Amino acid sequence: MSTPASKSSFDPKAMLAELKANRQTQVALVVFAGILVWMFWPEAPKARRGGTSTAANTTFLDPKALVSLRKLPDLAMLDQAGEIPAIPKLLRDPFLFEAPKPPPPPPKPLKVEPPPPKTQTQIDAELLAQQKSDENNSRPQELRYLGFLKGSPAGQIGAFMKGEEAQPLTLGTILKDKWKLAELTDRKAVFQNLRFQDLRFELATRDGSGNPANGAGTVTNEY
């Protein structure tokens, strides 16, 4: 004959009655609750690993020492290390905001006005000056003047030396197709340019050795 099915062994009412009546059950329940709290408390695993709690590491400073510590700018900001910076600082470029300032732009070059074009009068004056310079460079400055003689029928004959060679020239003689012997005196011989009448060349009197006579006689040029 089979045994009838037993009722479920878990009966809340019976356990509640047992808890109210049995002192040992009450103590066991309190100990069990304490073990659960110790296991699931956030600081409990750290204490089991040999660590120390935050409260144990907290150092209480004297108020005067704390005020002095906060006067240091870098240390005073330690309590704000975990805070997010202000929005303007977050918007700055992290690569450029610590870079040195760029050099100033180079100054703009000064605008130089071109010279005005030359007038025809200026061009003609420059051309005339160049032509006179060319004529002046062709003067017979290689001659030395010694004096002159009066001959007949040739008239006045100037005594000149070209290097070591005597070179007599009659008044009116034309040299290099540009210079005419226009005047002979005891002190100088004057050559006149055929192209420019105001261009003259004078040779002062020199003796046969080439020394100036009477302490004078430098080559002069008049125009």
C-alpha positions, 0 to 999 in steps of 0.5 A: 500500500502506497504512502500518501503524498506528503505536504510541502516541507516549506510552510511560511506560517510554521516558520514565522511561528518558529521564529517568534517562539524560538530564541536561537532561530532569532539569533541565527537570523540576525547573524545571517543578516549581518554576514550578508551586509558585510559581504555586499558593503562597498568598502568590505572587499577593499578591507578584506584585501588589506586596503584602507578606507578613505576615511582612514586616509583623511587628514584633518588640517588645522584651519590656519594651515588650510588657509595658507595652503589655499594661497598656493595657486597650483595646490588650491586648484587640486580640489577642482582637478576633476571638474570640466573646464569652462566652455571657452577653454574647451573650444580652443584648439589644443594644438595652437593655443599654447603655440608662440605668436606668429610673426607680424606680417612684413611691411608693404613695399613702398610704391616708387613712382616712376620718373616722368618721361624726359622732354625733348628739350632734355633729350636734346641737351643730353645729346649735345653734352655727349657730343661736346664730351666726344669732341673734347676727348679728341683735342690735341693734348699730346702736343707741347707748345714752345712758341711761334715764329713769323714767316713769309709768306706763311705767316705765324708758325707755331713750334710744337713737340709731339713726344721727341719729334718737332712738329711746326704748325702754321696758324689756321692748320686743322688737326684731326678734321676737328680742331683749328689752330686759331691763335698763337702768342708768346704764352699760349696756342689756342685751338678752336673746335670746328663743330662747336665754336664755344669749345676751345683748347689752350696749350701754355708755352713750354721750353724744349725740355717740357718745363713750363715757361715762366712758372706757368703753362698748364694745359687748359681747356675752355668751352 
